[in-house]
Structure formats: structure tokens, C-alpha cells
Amino acid sequence: MGRTVSYVKDPIVVVFKTSNRSNAKTKMKVFRNKTIDDLLDCDFVTPGINQDAIILVVGIGENFEADYKKKFKIS
């Protein structure tokens, strides 16, 4: 029989820099249809985040989206 995977549907917020240079742009990506295990296992080869990206912080929940926008000055 098939196994169903249930997961919390809270958004996962990833804040990253586009490269390791000091003037690299800081960006934020919100995943609403993946689990944290899916993101950690995939080495961040996902649409919107390239292989050279430097992951700064990962948070689970809607509050992190507003907090990280303010903290990292992302518009």
C-alpha cells in the first residue's frame, strides 16, 4: 500500500546571497509546497536558488518572512 506523507504546511523561508562576493545581493525565497527535509536533501538546486548561493538562514513559519525582510533589508 502507498504511504502518505503528512507535513506541516508552514512556509519555509530561505535567505541567501547570490555569491560569496562582498557586494552580492541578498535575496529571499519562500517555499510553500515543500518540507524542510526536501530542501535540505536537494542541495538547494531549486528554481530561484542557484548552486553558487550562500545560504544565510532558514526559518519555518510566516513570521520569519517579515522578520527576515526587516533584518536583511530585503524589499
Secondary structure as the mmCIF struct_conf table of DSSP 4:
data_model
#
loop_
_struct_conf.conf_type_id
_struct_conf.id
_struct_conf.beg_label_comp_id
_struct_conf.beg_label_asym_id
_struct_conf.beg_label_seq_id
_struct_conf.end_label_comp_id
_struct_conf.end_label_asym_id
_struct_conf.end_label_seq_id
HELX_LH_PP_P HELX_LH_PP_P1 GLY A 2 THR A 4
STRN STRN1 ILE A 12 LYS A 17
BEND BEND1 THR A 18 ARG A 21
TURN_TY1_P TURN_TY1_P1 SER A 22 ASN A 23
HELX_LH_PP_P HELX_LH_PP_P2 ALA A 24 LYS A 25
STRN STRN2 THR A 26 PHE A 31
BEND BEND2 ARG A 32 ASN A 33
HELX_RH_AL_P HELX_RH_AL_P1 ILE A 36 ASP A 41
TURN_TY1_P TURN_TY1_P2 CYS A 42 PHE A 44
STRN STRN3 THR A 46 THR A 46
TURN_TY1_P TURN_TY1_P3 PRO A 47 GLY A 48
STRN STRN4 ILE A 49 ILE A 49
TURN_TY1_P TURN_TY1_P4 GLN A 51 ASP A 52
STRN STRN5 ILE A 54 ILE A 60
BEND BEND3 GLY A 61 GLY A 61
HELX_RH_AL_P HELX_RH_AL_P2 GLU A 62 LYS A 71
TURN_TY1_P TURN_TY1_P5 PHE A 72 LYS A 73
#
